[in-house]
Amino acid sequence: MNACVIGFEIVSRDPQAAADFYGRLFDWKIGQEVTGGIRRLDAKTAENLHGSILPAVRELRPSVQLVVSVDNVIDTCAHAMELGAAVVVPPRKMPNGQCIAVLVDPQKLPLVVVQDG
């Protein structure tokens, strides 16, 4: 099973303040807004792990969430629900061809699963 962590997202009610804080604290490079308040961030990692800073939506509180590559988003969501997770954004196809879904784990921490298209 392909289940490697491929990124992270900092969900914030004030994305600009989060970008300023993390950019300055860790010397991360913060890109311009791409769409919907999302900004690419390049953190220093051993394997070129990439992150984003994005606005919090009603379903998600400010947090850091994992983004995990999976073989099948629908199957992963079903298995996660069996384990006590909830799907807050159902599987959907993105413009780049990826299929994504957003879940909250049993501790209410957000998790994004991604399937390459």
N, C-alpha and C positions, 0 to 999 in steps of 0.2 A: 504494500500500500504506500502510495506517495503521500506523505503527511509532513513535509518539512515546512518550517516557518519561513515565509518569504517576505514578510514585511511587518510593520506595525503602524498604528494610527493613533495620534493623540487627539481625542475628541474633546473639544473645548467650547464653552459658551462665548469665549472671546478668542478666536483663532489668532488674531494679530498679536495679542498679549502673549499667547502661548508661543508663537513664532519668535517673538522678541526674547522671551525668557530662555527657551531651549537653544535658540541660535547663539545667544550670548553666553549662556552657561557652559555649553559644550562645544562652542565654535562650529555648530552645524550650519551648513549652507541652506538657506530657505529660498525657494523659488517664488516666482510671481504666482498670483492666484490663477489656477487653471480653469475651474468652473465651480459654481456653487459654493464658493468660499474655500475650496480645497487648494492647498499649496503643497507642492512636492518638497520634501526635505531630505537632504543627503547627510545621514549620520555616519560617523566613523564606525565601520564594522569589519570584522574579519573576512566576511564573504560578500561584501557589497550589498548588504541588506539595506533596503530603502524604506523610508517612512513617509508619512503625510501628516499634515495638520488640517483638520476640517471642523466645520461648525457642528456642535451638538444638535441633534434633532430630538424631538419630543420623546422618542422611545429610548434614547441613550443619554446617560448622565456624563459629565466630563470624566474622562478615563483614558487609559492606554489600552488598546486592544491588539490581539494577535491577528495576523492575516496568514492563513494556512492554505497551502496548495493541496488539493485533494483530487482523486481520480474521478469522483462523481459527486457533485454538490447535492443532488436530490437524495442519494443513498446516505450521504454523510449527515444531512439534516435529519433523516428518519432515525438513524442510529443515535444521534445526539439527543433527540427527543426521548428515545428509549432510556437514555441515561439521565434524564431529568432536565435537559436544556429546553429552551423555547426559541422558536423562530420568530424574529421581530421584523425582518425583511425577507419575504419568500424568495426562492431562487428566481433570478432574472438574468437575461442576456444583456451584457453591456455593449456599447458601441465598438469596443475593441475585440469583440468576439468571446470574451470570457463570460462564464456564468458565475454569479456570486450570490451569496445569501449571508444575512447577518443573524447571529444567534446570541442569546444570553445563556451563559452556563448556569448550573444550579446555584452558584454563588452570586448570580446576577451580573457577572462580568461579560462584556461584549466580546464576540469572536466572529471574525469574517472568514468564510471558506470560499475558495476560488478554484474554478476548474478552467483550464486553458481551453480555448475554442478551437 
